[in-house]
Amino acid sequence: MAVGGQRDVQHDAASANSVSGGGFHAPVVQAGAFNGGVHTYYGASPHTGLPPVTDWPRLDAADPIAFGVRPTRKFADEATLPPYVARDGDALLERRMSAAAEAGGLVLVTGEPLSGKSRTAWVGMLANLPGTTRLLAPAAGTDLRGLPLVLRGRGEQPCVIWLDELEGHLGEHGLTPALLADLARLRVPVIATMSDEAYDAHRFGEQVRARVLVGVGAVELTRVWTEAELRRPAGALDEDRRLGDASLWCEDADIAAFLAVGPELWDEWWRARRPNAHPHGHLLVRVAMDLARCGTDDTPVPSSVLREACALYDEGAAQASRESFEDAVAWASKARHGVAGMLLRGTEPETWRALPALHREAAAHPDAPPVPLGLWLRAMDVLRGEPGNQWVVVDTARSALEGEADGCPEVGLVLGRLYEAIGETQGAEDWFRHSADAGGIEASEIVGRTLAARGDVIEAISYLEVAAEAGTTDAQTRLAFVYADRAVFWLDRVAESGNRAAGHLARKLREAVGSPPDTVEE
């Protein structure tokens, strides 16, 4: 059976899992405890320090995350881990798992950090061993010499030894050729993972440790997925949004790293906002993330825009001054886990963009702070000369903001400016009116000016008066011309009835005031 599948209904709960894995080992104490760094078990078998088999957890009840599978971010009602996506090495892994289940022996999965080693090995174990199998996952450095004694008293109970990051279990008190031979005689499989670097160092290094690996063909995983592997998530995209996001945003086919590193970088970024950490770096990354949330996506952002846009964040700008711009960029762009930094260099010098995994985190995280209103206009500037992409920003802004426009004049004003930038005059006027009707001063001046220029002076007066009374000089000037124009209009009507004084006054007023300005500079 393919490793990516599931053999037993009992396995379903334990096999809800992620593409990611490897690189992280959470030592698990079964029926025991840590005392000062020493692995101590209560009820341990005599003279071994290891728990009896009856205290080992069942495989179908074990939590893969507790045993070293790297977690991904979980939102709302998502499963703890997304569905497993089959890897190219699964067929080979299944054959070796099946053989080890029958006759014991070491099954080893190797790969770069964040290539998915632990996840793949765990799923292979679930698919080829009974759910009733008892699982021992000793902490690194645990004395394993008593294992045969513990296992001889197990009866017919199937057992498996899980050694995530095998290098921590090698040595004279760990997994030796003699112990491996004893476990094979007892028909107990050993499932292990190892980084490529550690495997090379131990396989071709110190003799005793190398002997354990002699004749053990590793199942190798690559961190960068093959074309065949990239085609496999298609059926799972509707099942889990995390896989869909990874397929959409991941670069260089580094799916496992995308899923695993994104949450860690988010957590590091979030904590960096503290004054004694990297407040400026935190803010620069936030600007880049928020611009991507606005719809700029992969468009690189000039350093000058990142620097200037920090002023839009009232709560972070003051703290950011504690760290230089250069230090902030260096921290934010430093590669983590050998994968990527929070800021990625653009194709042009001095341009940056946020790591797509962070964009996804920001878009989905329930506690992600909102995008400052002024940044939507900066996003349009970043995309200047790209009208198609500017439309994306407008559509994204409308979806994100229109629900907040009622009673919030600033929202309508920003939406009006966005429509104005793409030449949609009617959409712009509608949103400016929305803002003005909600009490917006700037929008009232814009609407009044537009109406007056169009000749709708009666309606224009009500908007201009709001802005004029608020002290807007342009509105006051425009309103004075509108009133003068209305006075001349009515004086002319009176003069037509034979009132020469009215006609004289109309001429004097017209000469004194002149023509109203066509535009008012903003």
Phi and psi in degrees as a GROMACS rama.xvg file:
@    title "Ramachandran Plot"
@    xaxis  label "Phi"
@    yaxis  label "Psi"
@TYPE xy
-64.4514  142.505  ALA-2
-62.1808  -32.7084  VAL-3
-69.8091  -11.8619  GLY-4
-93.1314  -163.061  GLY-5
-139.197  130.641  GLN-6
-91.5348  -25.3907  ARG-7
-137.592  133.154  ASP-8
-58.4845  -29.6619  VAL-9
-60.9648  -24.1583  GLN-10
-81.5038  -11.6206  HIS-11
-55.3589  -47.7307  ASP-12
-64.6532  -38.9254  ALA-13
-78.755  -16.8737  ALA-14
-101.747  7.78347  SER-15
-65.3025  112.749  ALA-16
-148.583  -179.083  ASN-17
-121.73  158.005  SER-18
-64.1685  -28.7277  VAL-19
-80.8501  161.9  SER-20
172.034  171.742  GLY-21
79.3779  161.667  GLY-22
81.8136  -11.2953  GLY-23
-140.652  132.511  PHE-24
-131.761  120.091  HIS-25
-101.137  101.611  ALA-26
-56.9714  135.358  PRO-27
-116.132  128.424  VAL-28
-97.633  117.259  VAL-29
-100.903  123.372  GLN-30
54.7184  32.4778  ALA-31
-152.392  -160.139  GLY-32
-158.469  163.267  ALA-33
-92.8432  130.207  PHE-34
-126.048  107.304  ASN-35
56.5886  33.219  GLY-36
87.5906  -4.38482  GLY-37
-98.7039  132.58  VAL-38
-78.7368  107.651  HIS-39
-119.525  131.227  THR-40
-112.273  139.948  TYR-41
-88.4784  137.156  TYR-42
75.3344  24.8922  GLY-43
-70.0359  153.874  ALA-44
-64.8459  145.312  SER-45
-56.5586  134.727  PRO-46
68.8512  8.58519  HIS-47
-115.854  -29.3187  THR-48
74.0852  3.09129  GLY-49
-106.6  147.753  LEU-50
-71.893  152.752  PRO-51
-65.6494  155.577  PRO-52
-56.7967  -32.9571  VAL-53
-63.4486  -19.2188  THR-54
-93.5556  -4.78322  ASP-55
-74.9956  141.97  TRP-56
-71.2646  153.925  PRO-57
-74.8152  146.118  ARG-58
-60.8752  -39.5629  LEU-59
-75.054  -6.35594  ASP-60
-112.013  -1.89963  ALA-61
-79.8242  143.986  ALA-62
-90.2459  115.064  ASP-63
-59.614  -32.2253  PRO-64
-65.8837  -38.3741  ILE-65
-65.8413  -20.05  ALA-66
-106.497  15.7425  PHE-67
115.952  -8.49434  GLY-68
-72.5992  127.012  VAL-69
-71.8177  130.014  ARG-70
-76.8378  158.585  PRO-71
-113.039  171.312  THR-72
-69.4675  138.539  ARG-73
-117.724  128.347  LYS-74
-121.599  145.942  PHE-75
51.2663  -126.39  ALA-76
-97.8316  18.8156  ASP-77
-63.9385  151.24  GLU-78
-63.9198  157.887  ALA-79
-56.2294  -37.4961  THR-80
-131.786  144.331  LEU-81
-72.1136  167.271  PRO-82
-59.2307  148.65  PRO-83
-75.7059  137.446  TYR-84
-108.742  125.816  VAL-85
-58.7005  140.123  ALA-86
-105.292  161.604  ARG-87
-62.6776  -28.0047  ASP-88
-85.6954  3.58722  GLY-89
-63.821  -37.5472  ASP-90
-63.9704  -44.2784  ALA-91
-64.1992  -41.8389  LEU-92
-62.6507  -38.8573  LEU-93
-63.4556  -42.0796  GLU-94
-62.4611  -41.3916  ARG-95
-73.7555  -36.552  ARG-96
-63.5519  -43.4972  MET-97
-63.1013  -42.6754  SER-98
-65.0404  -42.0731  ALA-99
-66.7489  -33.4583  ALA-100
-64.1089  -30.6439  ALA-101
-86.4593  -40.5377  GLU-102
-125.917  7.07537  ALA-103
76.1416  -172.814  GLY-104
113.775  171.024  GLY-105
-98.0314  126.904  LEU-106
-112.057  122.496  VAL-107
-122.675  129.899  LEU-108
-112.367  125.406  VAL-109
-121.05  162.144  THR-110
169.067  174.414  GLY-111
-68.0272  161.7  GLU-112
-54.7129  139.009  PRO-113
67.2597  25.0284  LEU-114
-88.3724  -10.4411  SER-115
101.079  21.9701  GLY-116
-59.846  -53.2086  LYS-117
-63.5771  -39.897  SER-118
-65.0825  -45.8084  ARG-119
-64.2373  -44.3011  THR-120
-64.2294  -39.3744  ALA-121
-65.3852  -45.2158  TRP-122
-64.7855  -38.9039  VAL-123
-62.107  -37.6876  GLY-124
-65.8668  -43.8161  MET-125
-62.4606  -36.7279  LEU-126
-77.4924  -18.087  ALA-127
-123.037  -4.79252  ASN-128
-119.426  147.589  LEU-129
-60.4216  148.809  PRO-130
-63.7211  -20.8905  GLY-131
-82.0028  -2.9268  THR-132
-59.0337  134.757  THR-133
-86.4554  136.75  ARG-134
-116.734  127.901  LEU-135
-115.049  125.513  LEU-136
-125.828  81.7939  ALA-137
-68.8129  152.537  PRO-138
-69.9088  154.358  ALA-139
-55.6162  135.571  ALA-140
89.2402  -3.92649  GLY-141
-64.0192  138.825  THR-142
-72.715  115.069  ASP-143
-101.2  4.67953  LEU-144
-64.4796  -23.6508  ARG-145
-86.8307  1.77891  GLY-146
-55.9492  -48.0733  LEU-147
-56.8038  -39.7669  PRO-148
-62.5122  -43.5665  LEU-149
-63.5427  -41.0669  VAL-150
-75.7771  -26.9641  LEU-151
-65.4333  -23.1492  ARG-152
-94.814  14.5895  GLY-153
-86.1049  -10.0103  ARG-154
71.1393  -131.481  GLY-155
-94.1555  5.82221  GLU-156
-65.8681  121.323  GLN-157
-70.4322  141.481  PRO-158
-136.226  158.414  CYS-159
-145.27  144.879  VAL-160
-107.261  125.249  ILE-161
-108.81  115.168  TRP-162
-121.219  81.1714  LEU-163
-71.0001  134.056  ASP-164
59.8122  70.3421  GLU-165
-56.018  -29.8904  LEU-166
-57.4616  -24.8313  GLU-167
-78.4951  -2.18581  GLY-168
-121.057  10.1967  HIS-169
-93.4882  157.374  LEU-170
126.526  174.327  GLY-171
-66.1532  -23.4064  GLU-172
-101.111  1.79447  HIS-173
-108.309  -138.528  GLY-174
-82.1677  111.148  LEU-175
-113.817  166.103  THR-176
-55.9917  -38.4367  PRO-177
-65.5634  -45.3439  ALA-178
-64.7696  -40.1424  LEU-179
-62.1986  -38.536  LEU-180
-65.7178  -41.1345  ALA-181
-61.5177  -42.8468  ASP-182
-65.8787  -34.836  LEU-183
-66.5676  -40.7803  ALA-184
-62.0412  -31.7462  ARG-185
-85.6116  -0.252265  LEU-186
59.5004  42.4328  ARG-187
-109.606  116.245  VAL-188
-74.0546  150.767  PRO-189
-118.137  119.466  VAL-190
-107.71  124.227  ILE-191
-137.849  158.328  ALA-192
-127.267  158.559  THR-193
-161.652  141.869  MET-194
-72.257  155.526  SER-195
-56.9954  -43.0835  ASP-196
-63.0461  -45.5388  GLU-197
-66.4935  -38.4251  ALA-198
-62.1852  -47.824  TYR-199
-61.4795  -40.5883  ASP-200
-65.3349  -40.1574  ALA-201
-86.794  -36.0155  HIS-202
-66.2034  -36.6538  ARG-203
-113.461  20.3505  PHE-204
-111.375  -128.118  GLY-205
-56.8853  137.024  GLU-206
-62.0075  -49.4805  GLN-207
-62.0251  -45.1551  VAL-208
-68.9795  -33.9435  ARG-209
-65.8706  -33.2459  ALA-210
-63.6296  -29.7343  ARG-211
-62.5148  -33.248  VAL-212
-92.9697  -7.99099  LEU-213
-64.8236  129.548  VAL-214
80.2866  0.00129143  GLY-215
-98.2239  104.82  VAL-216
-76.7568  117.312  GLY-217
-76.4612  145.157  ALA-218
-87.7947  112.893  VAL-219
-94.367  132.979  GLU-220
-112.56  143.93  LEU-221
-102.933  146.309  THR-222
-72.2973  -37.1832  ARG-223
-82.5289  123.189  VAL-224
-73.2117  150.135  TRP-225
-79.4659  168.652  THR-226
-60.7818  -38.7588  GLU-227
-63.7254  -40.8885  ALA-228
-66.9328  -36.6109  GLU-229
-67.6127  -26.1817  LEU-230
-77.1095  -20.1951  ARG-231
-73.2451  -29.6544  ARG-232
-66.3719  -11.1923  PRO-233
-51.7777  -44.689  ALA-234
-71.8169  -17.7844  GLY-235
-96.6729  -4.76019  ALA-236
-63.4792  -39.2528  LEU-237
-72.55  -21.2643  ASP-238
-78.8768  -35.7318  GLU-239
-147.367  121.911  ASP-240
-65.6385  -26.7808  ARG-241
-62.8121  -38.6277  ARG-242
-68.6726  -38.3223  LEU-243
-62.8891  -42.5011  GLY-244
-64.1444  -41.1389  ASP-245
-63.0638  -42.4135  ALA-246
-65.2396  -34.5272  SER-247
-76.9468  -43.3858  LEU-248
-103.738  -18.544  TRP-249
-68.3438  140.813  CYS-250
-108.003  150.445  GLU-251
60.4534  24.8369  ASP-252
57.1052  27.3372  ALA-253
-92.4651  62.3462  ASP-254
-62.6364  -49.711  ILE-255
-60.0288  -43.212  ALA-256
-64.9132  -38.7934  ALA-257
-58.3848  -48.0106  PHE-258
-69.4958  -35.1372  LEU-259
-84.3603  -40.6577  ALA-260
-81.3157  -31.7196  VAL-261
-50.1916  -52.9335  GLY-262
-61.7708  -37.4704  PRO-263
-68.3297  -40.7826  GLU-264
-66.7728  -37.0224  LEU-265
-60.0868  -46.2035  TRP-266
-63.9714  -42.3557  ASP-267
-64.182  -43.4023  GLU-268
-61.0978  -45.0165  TRP-269
-63.2133  -41.0084  TRP-270
-72.9689  -21.1938  ARG-271
-71.6343  -5.93914  ALA-272
-72.2001  -13.5096  ARG-273
-63.3223  147.273  ARG-274
-57.1425  -32.6985  PRO-275
-93.311  11.6003  ASN-276
-110.031  -112.507  ALA-277
-134.11  67.1539  HIS-278
-62.4683  -35.8329  PRO-279
-72.5528  -42.707  HIS-280
-60.5368  -42.2809  GLY-281
-56.7122  -44.3013  HIS-282
-69.9094  -39.1986  LEU-283
-62.2861  -41.9797  LEU-284
-65.4942  -39.1571  VAL-285
-63.5515  -41.9502  ARG-286
-58.3156  -47.6465  VAL-287
-63.361  -41.7367  ALA-288
-63.1619  -44.8306  MET-289
-67.1007  -35.7821  ASP-290
-63.168  -39.415  LEU-291
-65.1315  -37.8623  ALA-292
-64.6595  -27.571  ARG-293
-73.2568  -17.0747  CYS-294
119.071  4.6049  GLY-295
-76.3  -23.2879  THR-296
50.0067  -112.266  ASP-297
-87.14  2.32186  ASP-298
-70.2997  120.45  THR-299
-63.3146  145.595  PRO-300
-109.453  127.105  VAL-301
-60.3097  147.116  PRO-302
-55.7085  -37.029  SER-303
-61.9876  -36.8151  SER-304
-68.4081  -43.2558  VAL-305
-58.9163  -45.328  LEU-306
-63.8411  -48.1323  ARG-307
-70.0685  -35.1061  GLU-308
-69.201  -17.1573  ALA-309
-58.219  -28.6226  CYS-310
-65.7109  -17.1138  ALA-311
-76.1643  -11.8068  LEU-312
-105.401  90.2202  TYR-313
-57.4299  -39.631  ASP-314
-75.3159  -16.0831  GLU-315
-116.538  -18.5213  GLY-316
-62.0965  -39.8194  ALA-317
-65.2849  -44.4266  ALA-318
-66.6047  -33.0518  GLN-319
-61.6024  -26.5423  ALA-320
-65.8034  -12.4417  SER-321
-74.6707  -13.4628  ARG-322
-128.704  135.956  GLU-323
-68.8551  156.561  SER-324
-61.0054  -41.4001  PHE-325
-63.6652  -44.6172  GLU-326
-65.2233  -37.6949  ASP-327
-64.3035  -44.3085  ALA-328
-65.3167  -41.5183  VAL-329
-60.7539  -43.9593  ALA-330
-65.6031  -45.6127  TRP-331
-68.7442  -28.8253  ALA-332
-95.3137  -4.88605  SER-333
-65.6797  131.584  LYS-334
-68.1607  134.78  ALA-335
-107.482  139.721  ARG-336
55.6399  24.3992  HIS-337
69.6866  14.111  GLY-338
-105.679  -68.2582  VAL-339
-168.164  163.23  ALA-340
-90.623  178.893  GLY-341
-73.8501  -32.7889  MET-342
-108  132.939  LEU-343
-108.629  141.373  LEU-344
-68.2761  139.732  ARG-345
-83.8309  178.195  GLY-346
-71.9048  -28.0314  THR-347
-95.2694  150.231  GLU-348
-57.9068  144.389  PRO-349
57.8153  39.0116  GLU-350
-127.707  150.482  THR-351
-143.401  161.24  TRP-352
-150.169  159.774  ARG-353
-77.2715  145.966  ALA-354
-55.5567  127.648  LEU-355
-54.5442  -32.6945  PRO-356
-60.293  -35.3279  ALA-357
-71.4093  -36.9938  LEU-358
-57.6053  -44.6673  HIS-359
-63.1134  -44.5314  ARG-360
-59.4985  -45.0438  GLU-361
-64.203  -39.1136  ALA-362
-69.4206  -29.9894  ALA-363
-103.78  -18.7553  ALA-364
-70.6237  127.088  HIS-365
-66.6031  -21.5061  PRO-366
-101.777  8.49434  ASP-367
-64.2034  130.057  ALA-368
-66.4322  151.485  PRO-369
-70.3961  159.476  PRO-370
-74.9375  129.356  VAL-371
-59.18  141.822  PRO-372
-57.476  -40.577  LEU-373
-65.1186  -19.3913  GLY-374
-73.2219  -24.6978  LEU-375
-60.9788  -37.2442  TRP-376
-71.6722  -33.7235  LEU-377
-65.6946  -35.1945  ARG-378
-62.2137  -37.4834  ALA-379
-65.0531  -36.7393  MET-380
-66.3626  -39.9535  ASP-381
-59.9608  -34.4762  VAL-382
-98.1327  18.9436  LEU-383
-57.01  132.043  ARG-384
87.9084  1.18083  GLY-385
-123.64  73.7612  GLU-386
-58.0133  -36.3452  PRO-387
-61.4298  -44.0536  GLY-388
-72.7291  -28.8688  ASN-389
-64.0808  -35.1914  GLN-390
-60.6885  -36.2221  TRP-391
-61.0334  -42.9228  VAL-392
-61.733  -43.916  VAL-393
-62.1906  -46.8341  VAL-394
-63.6164  -40.8374  ASP-395
-64.7164  -41.8991  THR-396
-64.5741  -43.2973  ALA-397
-60.5109  -43.8284  ARG-398
-64.3267  -37.2672  SER-399
-80.8787  -30.2984  ALA-400
-111.455  -26.0706  LEU-401
-62.0538  -25.8762  GLU-402
-69.3598  -16.0843  GLY-403
-102.931  1.89076  GLU-404
-72.3041  -31.5938  ALA-405
-65.8615  122.245  ASP-406
79.1702  1.89505  GLY-407
-126.191  91.1985  CYS-408
-62.2238  -27.5222  PRO-409
-63.3212  -35.4028  GLU-410
-66.4885  -47.9474  VAL-411
-61.1168  -36.8977  GLY-412
-63.6539  -44.396  LEU-413
-64.4527  -44.4245  VAL-414
-62.4234  -38.2794  LEU-415
-62.1196  -42.8667  GLY-416
-63.2334  -38.8929  ARG-417
-64.7748  -45.2419  LEU-418
-64.4057  -36.8118  TYR-419
-62.3169  -38.2813  GLU-420
-66.2458  -27.9729  ALA-421
-98.9787  9.94539  ILE-422
80.818  14.1841  GLY-423
-90.7903  85.2665  GLU-424
-66.285  -38.3282  THR-425
-68.2973  -43.9836  GLN-426
-61.4279  -39.6357  GLY-427
-63.4909  -45.6295  ALA-428
-64.0017  -38.7044  GLU-429
-60.4166  -44.2697  ASP-430
-75.0217  -32.3254  TRP-431
-64.0993  -40.6872  PHE-432
-62.827  -41.5392  ARG-433
-58.36  -43.1921  HIS-434
-67.5732  -43.6885  SER-435
-63.9981  -41.2557  ALA-436
-67.9884  -20.534  ASP-437
-89.0532  4.7934  ALA-438
101.912  9.70803  GLY-439
-71.0878  124.261  GLY-440
-72.0376  -50.8935  ILE-441
-60.99  -42.7524  GLU-442
-66.7552  -34.8701  ALA-443
-61.2653  -41.1825  SER-444
-65.8499  -40.4275  GLU-445
-64.7288  -46.7808  ILE-446
-65.1496  -44.5522  VAL-447
-60.6847  -42.7752  GLY-448
-62.6054  -43.9252  ARG-449
-62.6428  -44.962  THR-450
-65.399  -41.4834  LEU-451
-63.6005  -42.4411  ALA-452
-64.6407  -27.4072  ALA-453
-86.2751  -6.30482  ARG-454
93.6761  0.317546  GLY-455
-87.5257  64.5565  ASP-456
-69.7956  -33.2794  VAL-457
-61.6748  -47.6286  ILE-458
-69.6282  -32.9519  GLU-459
-63.6  -35.3206  ALA-460
-58.8941  -42.3429  ILE-461
-62.4541  -38.0024  SER-462
-74.9481  -41.3519  TYR-463
-65.8677  -34.63  LEU-464
-64.7354  -37.4091  GLU-465
-59.9705  -48.1998  VAL-466
-69.9556  -37.3868  ALA-467
-65.7121  -43.2553  ALA-468
-65.8614  -24.2812  GLU-469
-82.3195  -2.96058  ALA-470
97.1433  11.5917  GLY-471
-75.0678  113.481  THR-472
-60.8948  -43.9423  THR-473
-59.7574  -40.5363  ASP-474
-67.8176  -40.5287  ALA-475
-61.3239  -43.5427  GLN-476
-63.1977  -48.1208  THR-477
-62.0166  -41.864  ARG-478
-63.8224  -39.4747  LEU-479
-60.6567  -43.9049  ALA-480
-64.8665  -38.5355  PHE-481
-65.0407  -44.4986  VAL-482
-63.756  -42.3367  TYR-483
-62.3109  -41.8108  ALA-484
-62.9549  -39.7393  ASP-485
-68.047  -36.459  ARG-486
-64.8475  -44.3201  ALA-487
-61.3751  -41.8669  VAL-488
-57.0151  -48.3217  PHE-489
-76.2164  -31.9551  TRP-490
-63.1427  -38.3114  LEU-491
-63.3682  -37.6469  ASP-492
-66.3974  -38.9665  ARG-493
-66.7149  -41.3356  VAL-494
-60.9154  -33.3694  ALA-495
-64.6715  -22.421  GLU-496
-86.9833  2.69556  SER-497
107.526  3.7655  GLY-498
-85.8389  99.7714  ASN-499
-66.6773  -33.537  ARG-500
-62.8899  -39.4038  ALA-501
-64.3206  -42.6221  ALA-502
-62.4361  -42.4231  GLY-503
-61.9894  -44.8347  HIS-504
-63.767  -38.124  LEU-505
-62.4062  -42.1355  ALA-506
-65.3495  -44.3844  ARG-507
-61.2406  -42.9307  LYS-508
-67.1435  -38.7609  LEU-509
-65.3222  -40.3979  ARG-510
-68.3428  -37.4667  GLU-511
-71.796  -40.8445  ALA-512
-86.5511  -40.2634  VAL-513
75.9093  -164.799  GLY-514
-84.246  144.139  SER-515
-67.444  149.12  PRO-516
-63.7852  144.286  PRO-517
-73.8771  -33.6755  ASP-518
-136.82  159.019  THR-519
-121.617  122.542  VAL-520
-65.2762  138.679  GLU-521
